[in-house]
């Protein structure tokens, strides 16, 4: 470059407005695009707001304006009447060159460089410099017929970025303190240009030296100055190693989420170095970057140990804030313009107000957040771009007083796969709720738990079949919920209609000289002696909150003298083991393992949520004519209490391990059978051999949660009483990845039915391991023959490392396709090898070219 041009470049760097020379410092031939309302070709990045555009070789419009403008005595007067009056639409561009009285604009919407005269600039020309974004109208010069820019005006600068990469050389390296700027030179159409850069513009954490060959992109910053960014050191001998996580995969290619910048990069399956283990979603990988056909691709891909890549750091400080913008659950995440749509405001240590965003996976649970809610959270910082977001969000109880919402109370009466039903204290119908709405995700949900909640119209229900649902469920202490209220006690009356145990009866009484009747039920009798017709009784009047009905409770039978009749019924104490736990009730297996006793959770002395299968218990049953209750063919226990483990003696094991087959399950697995105990038949060694059969109960199972079905193969031993014990089901172990965890249950990425993930309950997780999405687990597949539903049992985590993933990556790992339109493919059957397993386990025989298999055999 000449000294005159070099001086011009320095003036541009210093921000001066010396337009006396031909500037060579701007990059001609680069099609830049502004991120403004006038730019139709720009694509805005959702992370930094910059606009990307293509770079190409320009046509004839790129060359310098060949026709000289009309000059008079070398003055700067331009003849505006020499151009046509056909004015086009407003376009945008960047000042590329400024000369004595005219200059050139690089267009954003077209691959062209247009001439303009200073007289066409609406403003002070001294304030215009190279790199400034402008707006103009394209017209045609009448004399030459060439397109020119007219009515030029300066617009607010925005960050713009070239889409293609440029090769250059480092001419000035950064200083060791990192505060200075470096310079990179590159050539375009025989001209040399220089661009500044900083340490933040260099990828891969490398130090650039003078003479290093680099590739980069050209950007315009907020002040309109050009510079180099996304600089990559190009060293064929020792390429820079990059890291990332496989975030999406198609038929033969995929994309990797890079760990150094917030960016994805394309890769083809053939670029994986090792073919022994195929790449999967969520794999940590290492790779190099090459440019092919102007596009970046990942090459030489190798797998890294799980957990090698960490995208974000979570602070230990717990911050309190208020929700400004809750998440919009009506719109799927993949259809939203940005992944972090929620906003929380909190006060910084310097007492300034700060806003931080959050996404749908940042809450501790899937509960509903409202505007104005008070929450506590931690700050997660992306290690690549230092973007901060709120995570581990918990709702604070003070939010309910701030919102003024009406809170109701109730008790859980049923639990299903991911949802349940609540019996409300103040309304008749049961309320539907999802497990994700429970605020305390660490606590297991059980039937009988008491909650406080808010009632809303269920958004998932249709208008014709609308239903109510409970949200924002908060645990209450035991005994907090009351369904009835006593309004009067010690009332005297007479039975006018008996109850038969299930149907209601009626009692007449006097109040204010008016005879009234009130209904009653046998369960409300204190002495368990059911009063008969015309019996005198004493009772209390209770009002049911849900329907405001009056019911007689605490009913005592009176003698002819008016004294209360004491319960003289003989009671029997029975010991046994908890055999089954259902929604609000359970069954006890007697010590002889031959029958079961029904009990309701309300008759248990203590917290029923602490009961476990196989627990030692003691119950009381009545043996009189009126006292022994029969429910569903089983004797019902009046009271049940928990015994210390091992209080009931167990029979000793006296045999070796035998192989057998279940020919009759327990009645808990098949309630229609008459016998309670299950039965196992020993497998014969030949067809004609007759083998013995042995009964077993719940205590004979090694895993009390095991659901044995008829035909299941098992291994077992015999005890001293001749019962089967230590029974273990022989089932195939399977492996899968945890797809989602929602409080007390979750789903595995294992499809039994088409399009449905495999359900599992947290109680089936071995060693009380805390599972998270992405964890590899081993499990047993069990299908309930009554309901036909499958679930995972004996779930065991294989990897101990908890991997942190960014919000955007987690969403992509759970999304098969982001496109809603066009044809879709659904896997209806997984491929299997000749031996019935997935894939092909046989190794391929390496053959030399030109030799057949027979020739290879003959050579030996």
C-alpha positions in Angstrom: 0.0 0.0 0.0 1.1 3.5 -0.6 2.0 5.9 2.2 -1.0 8.1 1.3 -3.4 5.2 1.6 -1.8 4.0 4.8 -2.2 7.5 6.3 -5.9 7.3 5.4 -6.3 4.0 7.1 -4.8 5.4 10.3 -7.1 8.4 10.2 -10.0 6.0 10.0 -8.8 4.1 13.0 -8.5 7.3 15.0 -11.9 8.4 14.1 -10.9 11.5 12.2 -12.8 12.8 9.2 -10.0 13.4 6.7 -11.5 12.5 3.4 -8.7 13.9 1.3 -7.4 10.5 0.1 -8.8 7.3 -1.4 -9.5 5.1 1.6 -8.4 1.5 1.3 -9.3 0.3 4.8 -12.9 -0.8 4.2 -13.6 -4.3 2.9 -15.0 -4.0 -0.6 -16.8 -7.0 -2.0 -18.5 -7.9 1.3 -22.3 -7.9 1.3 -23.2 -6.6 4.8 -26.7 -6.5 6.2 -28.1 -4.2 8.8 -30.4 -5.4 11.6 -33.0 -2.8 11.0 -36.6 -2.5 9.9 -35.4 -1.8 6.4 -33.3 -4.9 6.0 -35.2 -7.8 4.5 -32.4 -10.2 4.1 -31.0 -10.3 7.6 -31.5 -13.2 9.9 -31.3 -12.1 13.6 -29.6 -14.3 16.1 -31.7 -14.9 19.2 -28.7 -14.7 21.5 -26.9 -11.4 20.7 -29.3 -9.7 18.3 -26.8 -9.5 15.5 -27.8 -10.0 11.9 -26.1 -12.5 9.6 -25.8 -12.2 5.8 -23.9 -13.7 2.9 -20.7 -12.6 1.3 -20.2 -13.1 -2.4 -18.2 -11.8 -5.3 -19.9 -8.8 -6.8 -21.0 -8.3 -10.4 -20.2 -5.3 -12.5 -21.8 -3.0 -9.8 -18.9 -3.8 -7.5 -16.3 -2.0 -9.6 -15.5 1.6 -9.0 -17.8 4.1 -10.6 -16.4 4.3 -14.1 -18.2 7.5 -15.2 -16.8 10.6 -13.6 -19.4 12.9 -12.1 -20.1 16.2 -13.8 -17.6 18.7 -12.3 -17.1 22.4 -13.0 -13.6 23.8 -12.5 -12.9 20.8 -10.1 -15.6 22.1 -7.8 -17.9 19.8 -5.9 -21.1 20.9 -7.5 -23.1 17.9 -8.8 -25.8 18.2 -11.4 -28.9 16.6 -9.8 -31.0 17.1 -12.9 -28.9 14.6 -14.7 -30.5 11.6 -12.9 -33.9 10.1 -13.6 -36.9 11.0 -11.4 -37.8 7.3 -11.0 -37.3 6.8 -7.3 -37.2 3.3 -5.9 -37.9 2.0 -2.4 -35.7 2.9 0.5 -32.7 0.6 1.0 -29.9 0.3 3.5 -26.1 0.1 3.1 -22.7 0.9 4.6 -20.4 3.7 3.6 -17.4 1.8 2.0 -15.4 4.7 0.5 -15.3 8.5 0.8 -13.4 10.7 -1.7 -13.2 14.4 -2.3 -16.8 15.1 -3.1 -18.4 11.7 -3.6 -18.3 8.2 -2.2 -19.5 4.6 -2.5 -22.1 2.7 -0.5 -22.1 -1.1 -0.1 -25.7 -2.3 -0.4 -27.3 -4.6 2.1 -30.2 -5.9 -0.1 -28.2 -6.5 -3.3 -24.7 -7.4 -4.3 -23.8 -3.9 -5.6 -21.7 -0.9 -4.7 -23.4 2.4 -5.6 -22.0 5.9 -6.2 -23.4 8.9 -4.3 -22.6 12.6 -4.3 -22.1 14.5 -1.1 -25.0 16.8 -2.2 -27.3 13.9 -1.8 -26.5 13.4 1.9 -29.1 15.0 4.2 -26.8 16.1 7.0 -23.4 17.4 7.9 -21.0 15.5 5.6 -18.2 16.0 8.2 -20.1 13.6 10.5 -20.1 10.8 7.9 -17.3 8.3 8.0 -16.4 4.9 6.5 -18.5 2.0 8.0 -21.5 4.2 8.9 -24.9 2.6 8.1 -27.1 4.7 5.8 -30.5 4.7 4.2 -31.0 5.8 0.5 -33.1 5.5 -2.6 -31.6 3.8 -5.7 -32.0 5.9 -8.9 -30.4 5.9 -12.3 -28.0 8.5 -13.8 -29.5 9.8 -17.1 -26.2 10.3 -18.7 -24.7 6.9 -18.0 -27.7 4.8 -17.1 -25.9 3.4 -14.1 -27.6 3.0 -10.7 -26.7 5.6 -8.1 -27.7 6.4 -4.5 -29.8 9.5 -3.8 -31.4 11.1 -0.7 -28.8 9.5 1.6 -29.4 9.7 5.3 -27.5 8.2 8.3 -29.4 5.7 10.5 -28.7 4.3 13.9 -25.9 1.7 13.8 -26.6 -1.9 14.8 -24.3 -4.9 15.0 -23.9 -6.6 11.6 -21.9 -9.7 10.8 -20.8 -11.4 7.6 -21.9 -15.0 7.1 -18.8 -16.3 5.2 -15.3 -16.6 6.6 -12.3 -14.7 5.2 -8.6 -15.8 5.3 -6.0 -13.4 6.6 -2.7 -13.0 8.5 -2.0 -11.6 11.9 0.1 -8.4 11.5 -0.1 -7.0 15.1 -0.5 -9.4 18.0 -2.2 -8.7 21.3 -0.1 -7.5 24.2 0.3 -9.8 27.2 -2.0 -7.8 29.4 -4.8 -8.3 26.9 -5.9 -4.6 27.0 -4.7 -3.7 23.5 -6.1 -4.4 20.0 -4.5 -6.5 17.4 -4.6 -6.2 13.6 -5.3 -8.7 10.8 -4.6 -8.1 7.2 -6.3 -9.7 4.2 -6.5 -9.2 0.4 -9.5 -8.5 -1.7 -9.3 -7.9 -5.5 -5.6 -7.0 -5.1 -6.1 -4.5 -2.3 -4.9 -5.1 1.2 -7.1 -4.2 4.2 -6.5 -4.2 8.0 -9.1 -5.0 10.6 -8.8 -4.7 14.5 -9.6 -7.5 16.9 -9.5 -8.2 20.7 -8.9 -11.3 22.8 -12.7 -11.9 23.0 -12.8 -12.3 19.2 -10.4 -15.3 19.2 -11.9 -18.8 19.4 -10.4 -21.9 21.0 -8.4 -20.1 23.8 -5.2 -19.8 21.6 -2.6 -17.1 21.5 -2.1 -15.6 18.0 1.4 -14.5 16.9 2.5 -12.3 14.0 2.3 -14.2 10.7 -0.3 -16.7 11.9 -2.8 -17.7 9.2 -6.4 -17.2 10.5 -9.9 -17.3 9.3 -12.5 -14.9 10.6 -15.8 -13.0 10.0 -16.2 -9.3 9.4 -18.5 -7.4 11.8 -19.6 -3.9 12.4 -19.9 -2.9 16.0 -22.5 -0.6 17.7 -20.4 2.5 16.7 -20.3 1.5 13.1 -16.6 0.4 13.0 -15.5 -2.7 11.1 -13.5 -5.4 12.8 -12.7 -9.1 12.8 -14.6 -11.6 15.0 -14.9 -15.4 15.5 -11.2 -15.6 14.6 -9.9 -19.2 14.2 -6.2 -20.2 14.1 -5.7 -22.3 10.9 -2.9 -24.7 11.6 -3.0 -27.9 9.4 -0.2 -29.6 11.3 -1.6 -29.1 14.8 -5.3 -28.0 14.5 -7.1 -26.6 17.5 -9.2 -29.1 19.4 -12.8 -28.0 20.2 -15.3 -29.6 22.6 -19.1 -29.9 22.7 -22.2 -32.1 23.1 -24.2 -33.9 20.4 -27.5 -32.0 20.5 -29.4 -33.3 17.5 -29.1 -36.2 15.1 -30.7 -37.0 11.8 -30.3 -40.0 9.4 -26.6 -39.5 8.6 -25.7 -36.2 10.1 -26.2 -34.1 13.2 -25.2 -31.0 15.1 -22.9 -30.4 18.1 -23.4 -27.7 20.7 -20.0 -26.1 21.1 -18.6 -25.6 24.5 -16.5 -22.5 23.7 -19.2 -20.3 22.0 -23.0 -20.3 21.9 -23.2 -22.0 18.5 -23.9 -25.3 16.8 -21.8 -26.9 14.2 -22.7 -29.5 11.6 -21.1 -33.0 11.5 -21.4 -36.1 9.3 -21.4 -39.6 10.9 -18.4 -40.5 8.8 -16.3 -38.0 10.8 -16.4 -40.1 13.9 -13.0 -41.7 14.5 -14.3 -44.8 16.3 -17.1 -46.9 14.8 -17.2 -49.4 17.7 -19.6 -47.2 19.7 -22.0 -45.0 17.7 -22.6 -41.4 18.7 -25.8 -40.7 20.7 -27.7 -37.7 21.8 -26.0 -36.1 24.8 -22.5 -37.5 24.1 -19.6 -35.3 25.1 -17.2 -35.1 22.1 -13.9 -33.5 21.0 -13.4 -32.4 17.4 -11.6 -30.0 15.0 -13.2 -27.5 12.7 -12.7 -27.3 8.9 -14.2 -25.1 6.3 -15.8 -26.9 3.4 -17.7 -25.0 0.6 -17.7 -21.9 2.8 -19.3 -23.8 5.7 -17.9 -24.9 9.0 -18.0 -28.6 9.8 -16.8 -30.7 12.7 -14.2 -33.4 11.8 -12.2 -36.1 13.6 -14.8 -36.5 16.3 -13.9 -38.5 19.4 -16.0 -39.3 22.4 -15.2 -38.0 25.9 -16.1 -39.4 29.3 -19.6 -38.4 30.4 -19.6 -35.1 32.3 -16.5 -33.7 30.6 -18.4 -30.8 29.3 -19.9 -28.3 31.7 -21.9 -25.4 30.1 -22.9 -23.5 33.1 -21.9 -22.7 36.7 -24.6 -22.4 39.4 -23.9 -20.0 42.3 -24.3 -21.1 46.0 -26.1 -17.9 46.9 -29.9 -18.1 47.3 -31.6 -15.0 46.0 -35.2 -13.7 46.7 -37.1 -12.1 43.9 -40.5 -11.4 42.3 -41.9 -12.8 39.1 -42.4 -10.1 36.4 -43.3 -12.4 33.5 -44.4 -16.0 34.1 -44.0 -18.7 31.5 -46.7 -19.1 28.8 -47.6 -22.8 29.1 -50.2 -22.6 26.4 -47.4 -22.3 23.7 -44.9 -25.3 23.3 -41.3 -24.4 24.0 -40.2 -25.3 20.5 -42.7 -22.7 19.0 -41.5 -19.8 21.2 -39.1 -17.2 19.7 -36.7 -17.5 22.6 -36.0 -20.3 25.1 -36.0 -18.1 28.2 -39.3 -16.3 28.2 -39.8 -15.8 32.0 -38.5 -12.8 33.9 -37.7 -12.3 37.6 -36.7 -9.0 39.3 -34.5 -9.0 42.4 -32.4 -6.5 44.3 -28.6 -6.6 43.8 -26.1 -6.1 46.7 -25.8 -2.5 45.6 -29.6 -2.1 46.1 -30.2 -1.7 42.4 -33.0 -3.7 40.7 -31.9 -6.4 38.3 -34.0 -8.6 36.0 -33.0 -12.1 35.1 -34.6 -14.6 32.7 -35.6 -18.2 33.2 -37.0 -21.1 31.2 -39.5 -24.0 31.7 -36.8 -26.4 33.1 -35.6 -23.9 35.8 -38.3 -24.5 38.3 -38.1 -27.1 41.0 -41.2 -28.8 39.7 -43.7 -27.9 37.0 -45.9 -25.8 39.2 -47.8 -22.7 37.9 -46.1 -19.3 38.5 -48.1 -16.1 38.4 -47.2 -12.4 38.0 -46.1 -11.0 41.4 -45.1 -14.3 43.0 -42.3 -14.2 45.4 -39.7 -16.8 44.7 -36.2 -17.9 45.7 -33.6 -19.1 43.2 -29.9 -19.4 42.2 -28.1 -17.8 39.4 -26.7 -20.0 36.6 -24.0 -18.5 34.4 -23.3 -19.8 30.9 -19.5 -20.4 30.7 -19.5 -19.5 27.0 -21.1 -16.1 26.8 -21.6 -15.4 30.5 -25.4 -15.2 30.0 -27.1 -15.4 33.4 -30.5 -17.0 34.2 -32.5 -18.0 37.2 -32.6 -21.7 38.1 -33.8 -23.9 40.9 -36.8 -21.6 41.4 -39.0 -22.3 44.4 -42.3 -20.6 45.2 -42.4 -18.9 48.6 -45.6 -19.1 50.8 -45.9 -15.3 51.1 -46.9 -15.3 47.4 -50.4 -16.5 48.3 -51.1 -13.5 50.5 -49.7 -11.1 47.9 -51.8 -12.6 45.1 -55.0 -12.7 47.2 -56.0 -16.0 45.6 -58.6 -18.3 47.4 -56.9 -21.3 48.9 -58.8 -24.5 49.6 -57.9 -27.7 51.5 -58.3 -31.3 50.8 -56.8 -34.9 51.1 -55.4 -37.0 48.3 -57.7 -40.0 47.7 -56.2 -41.5 44.5 -52.8 -41.5 42.6 -52.3 -42.5 39.0 -49.4 -42.3 36.5 -48.4 -38.6 36.9 -51.7 -37.3 38.3 -54.1 -37.8 41.1 -57.4 -36.8 42.7 -58.2 -34.7 45.8 -61.2 -34.9 48.1 -62.0 -31.3 48.8 -63.2 -30.1 52.2 -65.5 -27.5 50.7 -66.8 -28.9 47.4 -68.4 -32.1 46.3 -66.5 -33.4 43.2 -63.0 -34.7 43.4 -60.4 -32.4 42.0 -57.8 -33.4 39.4 -54.2 -32.4 39.9 -50.8 -33.1 38.2 -47.7 -34.2 40.3 -45.8 -31.3 38.8 -48.0 -28.8 40.7 -46.8 -30.0 44.1 -44.4 -27.4 45.4 -42.2 -29.7 47.5 -40.7 -31.9 44.9 -38.4 -33.7 47.4 -41.3 -35.1 49.4 -43.0 -38.3 48.2 -46.7 -38.0 47.5 -49.0 -40.6 49.2 -52.7 -41.2 49.5 -54.0 -39.5 52.7 -51.6 -36.5 52.4 -53.3 -33.2 53.2 -52.8 -30.2 50.9 -53.6 -26.6 50.4 -54.2 -25.5 46.8 -55.8 -23.1 44.3 -58.7 -24.2 42.1 -58.7 -23.1 38.4 -60.4 -24.1 35.2 -58.3 -26.9 33.7 -56.8 -25.4 30.5 -56.4 -28.8 28.9 -60.2 -29.6 29.1 -62.6 -28.6 26.3 -65.3 -26.0 26.6 -68.0 -28.7 26.3 -66.4 -30.9 28.9 -64.8 -28.4 31.3 -63.3 -29.5 34.6 -61.6 -27.9 37.5 -58.1 -28.7 38.6 -55.9 -28.0 41.6 -52.6 -26.1 41.2 -49.8 -24.8 43.5 -50.2 -27.6 46.0 -48.5 -27.1 49.4 -48.3 -29.8 52.0 -50.1 -29.3 55.3 -49.4 -31.0 58.7 -51.4 -34.1 59.5 -54.9 -33.3 60.9 -55.1 -29.8 59.3 -57.9 -30.6 56.9 -61.4 -31.0 58.4 -64.4 -32.1 56.3 -66.9 -31.5 59.0 -67.7 -29.1 61.8 -69.5 -30.0 65.1 -72.3 -27.5 65.7 -74.1 -29.2 68.6 -73.2 -31.9 71.1 -75.1 -34.3 73.6 -78.3 -34.3 71.6 -80.9 -37.0 72.6 -82.9 -38.8 70.0 -84.5 -42.1 68.9 -83.7 -44.3 65.9 -86.6 -44.2 63.4 -84.9 -46.0 60.5 -82.1 -48.6 60.9 -78.8 -48.7 59.0 -77.6 -52.0 57.5 -73.9 -51.0 57.5 -73.7 -49.4 54.1 -77.1 -47.6 53.8 -77.8 -44.6 56.0 -80.3 -44.6 58.9 -82.3 -41.8 60.5 -82.7 -40.4 64.0 -85.5 -38.2 65.3 -84.9 -35.5 67.9 -86.5 -32.4 69.3 -85.2 -28.8 68.7 -87.1 -25.7 69.7 -90.2 -27.9 70.2 -89.9 -29.0 66.6 -89.3 -32.6 65.7 -86.5 -33.1 63.2 -84.7 -36.1 61.6 -81.0 -36.5 60.9 -79.2 -39.2 59.0 -76.5 -41.4 60.5 -74.1 -44.2 59.5 -72.8 -47.2 61.4 -69.2 -46.0 61.2 -70.1 -43.0 63.4 -71.2 -45.2 66.4 -68.7 -45.0 69.3 -69.2 -48.4 70.7 -69.4 -50.3 67.4 -72.8 -51.6 68.5 -75.3 -50.5 65.8 -78.5 -49.2 67.4 -81.7 -50.8 66.3 -85.2 -49.4 65.6 -86.6 -47.3 68.5 -83.3 -47.4 70.4 -82.6 -44.3 72.4 -79.2 -42.6 71.5 -77.1 -39.7 72.3 -75.2 -38.0 69.5 -73.6 -34.8 68.2 -74.7 -32.9 65.1 -72.1 -32.3 62.5 -72.3 -30.2 59.3 -70.5 -31.4 56.2 -68.6 -28.5 54.7 -68.9 -29.6 51.1 -72.7 -29.8 50.9 -73.8 -28.3 54.2 -75.7 -31.4 55.1 -76.3 -32.4 58.8 -75.1 -35.8 60.0 -75.2 -37.5 63.4 -71.8 -38.5 64.8 -70.4 -39.8 68.0 -73.5 -41.9 68.5 -73.9 -43.7 71.9 -76.6 -46.3 72.7 -78.6 -45.4 75.8 -80.2 -47.9 78.3 -83.7 -47.7 79.5 -82.4 -45.7 82.5 -80.6 -43.2 80.2 -77.1 -44.5 80.8 -74.6 -45.2 78.0 -74.2 -48.9 77.0 -70.5 -49.9 77.2 -69.1 -52.1 74.4 -68.8 -55.6 75.8 -67.9 -57.3 72.6 -64.9 -59.7 72.7 -61.9 -58.5 70.7 -59.2 -60.6 69.1 -55.6 -59.4 68.4 -54.0 -60.7 65.3 -50.5 -60.2 64.0 -49.4 -60.3 60.4 -47.6 -58.5 57.6 -48.6 -55.6 55.3 -49.4 -57.4 52.0 -50.8 -54.6 49.9 -51.2 -50.8 50.0 -53.9 -49.2 47.9 -55.6 -45.7 47.7 -56.6 -45.2 51.3 -56.7 -48.8 52.4 -54.6 -51.9 52.5 -54.5 -55.7 53.4 -52.7 -57.6 56.1 -51.4 -61.1 55.5 -51.8 -63.4 58.6 -48.8 -65.2 60.0 -50.0 -68.5 58.5 -49.9 -66.8 55.0 -53.3 -68.2 54.2 -55.7 -65.3 54.4 -55.9 -61.5 54.5 -57.5 -58.8 56.6 -58.8 -55.5 55.3 -57.9 -52.2 57.0 -58.5 -48.5 56.3 -55.8 -45.9 56.7 -58.1 -44.1 59.1 -57.9 -47.1 61.5 -54.1 -47.0 61.6 -52.5 -45.6 64.7 -49.9 -43.3 63.2 -48.9 -41.9 59.9 -50.1 -44.3 57.2 -47.5 -42.9 54.7 -44.8 -44.7 56.8 -46.2 -48.1 56.1 -44.2 -50.4 53.8 -44.9 -53.8 52.2 -43.8 -56.6 54.5 -43.9 -54.5 57.7 -44.8 -56.2 61.0 -48.2 -55.1 62.2 -50.8 -55.9 64.9 -54.5 -55.5 64.4 -57.7 -55.9 66.4 -60.8 -57.5 65.0 -64.2 -58.2 66.7 -65.6 -61.7 67.1 -69.1 -60.9 68.2 -72.2 -61.0 66.0 -72.3 -57.3 65.5 -68.7 -56.4 65.7 -67.1 -58.5 63.0 -67.2 -56.4 59.8 -66.9 -58.2 56.4 -65.7 -56.0 53.5 -65.2 -57.6 50.1 -65.1 -61.1 51.6 -62.4 -60.1 54.1 -62.5 -59.5 57.8 -62.0 -55.8 58.5 -59.6 -54.6 61.2 -60.8 -52.0 63.7 -57.4 -50.8 64.7 -53.9 -51.4 63.3 -50.6 -50.5 64.8 -47.0 -50.9 63.6 -44.6 -53.4 65.3 -40.8 -53.2 65.4 -39.2 -55.0 62.5 -38.6 -58.7 63.3 -41.2 -58.8 66.1 -43.0 -61.7 64.4 -40.8 -64.9 64.1 -39.8 -66.0 60.6 -39.4 -69.6 59.5 -35.8 -70.7 58.8 -34.6 -71.4 55.3 -33.8 -75.2 54.8 -33.2 -75.9 51.1 -31.0 -75.0 48.2 -32.1 -72.7 45.4 -34.7 -74.3 43.1 -36.1 -73.3 39.7 -39.8 -73.0 39.3 -42.7 -71.4 37.6 -45.6 -69.4 39.1 -48.8 -71.3 38.5 -51.0 -69.0 40.8 -50.2 -65.5 41.8 -51.1 -63.8 45.1 -54.7 -62.5 45.3 -53.4 -59.0 45.3 -52.3 -59.6 41.7 -55.6 -61.3 40.8 -58.4 -60.3 43.1 -60.9 -62.7 41.3 -59.2 -65.9 42.6 -60.6 -67.5 45.8 -57.3 -68.6 47.4 -55.1 -65.9 48.9 -51.7 -67.6 48.7 -49.8 -67.9 45.5 -48.3 -71.2 44.3 -45.0 -72.2 42.6 -44.4 -75.5 40.8 -40.8 -76.8 40.6 -39.6 -77.1 37.0 -39.3 -80.8 36.0 -36.1 -82.3 34.6 -38.0 -84.4 32.0 -41.5 -84.4 30.5 -42.9 -87.3 32.6 -41.6 -86.1 36.0 -44.2 -84.9 38.5 -42.8 -82.1 40.6 -44.1 -80.7 43.9 -46.0 -77.4 44.4 -45.4 -74.9 47.2 -47.5 -72.0 48.4 -46.1 -68.5 49.2 -47.2 -65.2 50.6 -46.0 -61.6 50.5 -43.1 -62.5 53.0 -41.8 -65.1 50.5 -40.8 -62.5 48.0 -37.3 -61.2 48.1 -38.6 -57.9 46.7 -42.0 -57.1 48.3 -42.9 -54.9 45.4 -42.4 -57.7 42.8 -45.6 -58.3 40.9 -45.5 -62.0 40.0 -47.8 -63.2 37.3 -48.8 -66.7 36.2 -46.1 -68.2 34.1 -43.2 -66.1 35.4 -40.0 -68.1 35.9 -38.6 -67.8 39.4 -35.8 -69.1 41.7 -36.7 -69.8 45.3 -35.9 -71.8 48.5 -38.1 -73.6 51.0 -38.5 -72.7 54.7 -39.1 -75.0 57.7 -42.9 -74.6 57.3 -42.9 -75.9 53.7 -43.5 -72.5 52.1 -41.6 -71.0 49.2 -39.3 -68.1 50.3 -36.6 -65.8 48.9 -38.5 -65.8 45.6 -36.7 -63.9 42.9 -38.2 -63.4 39.4 -35.9 -64.3 36.5 -36.4 -61.4 34.2 -34.3 -59.8 31.4 -32.4 -56.7 32.4 -32.9 -53.7 30.1 -31.1 -50.4 29.7 -32.5 -46.9 28.8 -32.0 -43.2 29.4 -34.1 -41.2 31.9 -36.2 -38.9 29.7 -38.0 -36.9 32.4 -38.4 -36.7 36.2 -41.5 -35.2 37.7 -41.5 -35.4 41.5 -42.3 -38.9 42.7 -42.3 -40.5 39.2 -40.6 -40.2 35.9 -40.3 -41.6 32.3 -37.6 -43.6 30.5 -36.7 -43.2 26.8 -38.0 -46.7 26.2 -41.1 -47.2 24.1 -43.4 -50.2 24.8 -46.5 -48.7 23.2 -46.1 -46.5 20.1 -45.3 -42.9 21.1 -45.4 -43.5 24.9 -42.4 -43.4 27.2 -42.0 -46.0 29.9 -43.3 -45.0 33.4 -41.5 -45.6 36.6 -42.1 -44.7 40.2 -39.3 -43.3 42.4 -40.0 -46.1 45.0 -38.7 -48.5 42.4 -35.3 -46.8 42.2 -32.6 -48.8 43.9 -30.4 -47.2 46.7 -32.7 -44.1 46.7 -30.6 -42.7 43.9 -31.6 -39.2 42.7 -32.2 -39.6 38.9 -32.0 -36.7 36.4 -32.7 -36.5 32.7 -29.9 -38.1 30.7 -28.9 -40.7 33.4 -28.3 -44.3 32.1 -30.3 -46.9 34.1 -30.9 -50.6 34.1 -34.4 -51.9 34.8 -36.9 -54.8 34.6 -40.0 -54.4 32.4 -43.2 -55.5 34.1 -46.7 -55.6 32.6 -49.8 -55.7 34.8 -52.0 -58.4 33.3 -55.1 -56.8 34.7 -54.6 -53.3 33.3 -52.3 -54.1 30.5 -50.0 -51.2 31.4 -46.2 -51.6 31.5 -43.8 -50.0 33.9 -40.1 -50.2 34.9 -39.2 -51.9 38.2 -35.9 -52.3 40.0 -34.4 -49.2 38.4 -30.7 -48.9 39.0 -28.6 -45.9 37.9 -25.4 -46.9 36.0 -23.5 -43.6 35.9 -22.9 -41.5 39.0 -21.9 -38.3 37.2 -24.7 -35.7 37.0 -24.3 -33.8 33.7 -25.3 -30.1 33.5 -26.9 -29.1 30.2 -27.9 -25.7 28.9 -31.6 -25.0 28.6 -31.6 -24.9 24.9 -29.8 -28.2 24.6 -32.1 -30.0 27.0 -35.1 -28.9 25.0 -33.5 -30.3 21.8 -32.6 -33.6 23.4 -36.3 -34.1 24.1 -37.5 -33.0 20.7 -37.5 -35.5 17.8 -38.3 -32.8 15.2 -38.7 -29.1 15.4 -40.7 -29.0 12.2 -44.5 -29.2 12.4 -45.1 -29.2 8.7 -44.1 -31.8 6.1 -44.0 -35.6 6.2 -42.9 -37.3 9.4 -41.4 -40.7 10.0 -42.3 -42.9 13.0 -40.3 -45.9 14.0 -42.8 -48.8 14.3 -40.3 -51.6 14.8 -36.7 -51.4 15.8 -34.2 -53.3 13.6 -32.9 -56.7 14.9 -30.0 -58.9 14.0 -30.1 -62.6 13.1 -29.8 -63.6 16.7 -32.8 -61.5 17.7 -30.8 -58.7 19.4 -30.6 -55.1 18.2 -27.9 -54.5 15.6 -25.5 -57.1 14.2 -23.0 -58.7 16.6 -21.2 -60.8 14.0 -17.8 -59.3 13.0 -17.1 -58.8 9.4 -14.5 -60.9 7.7 -11.8 -58.8 6.1 -11.1 -60.2 2.5 -8.4 -59.2 0.2 -9.5 -57.7 -3.2 -9.7 -60.2 -6.0 -10.0 -63.3 -3.7 -13.3 -65.2 -3.1 -14.2 -66.9 0.1 -13.5 -70.3 -1.4 -10.0 -69.2 -2.4 -9.3 -68.1 1.2 -10.3 -71.6 2.4 -8.2 -73.3 -0.2 -5.2 -71.2 0.8 -5.3 -72.7 4.3 
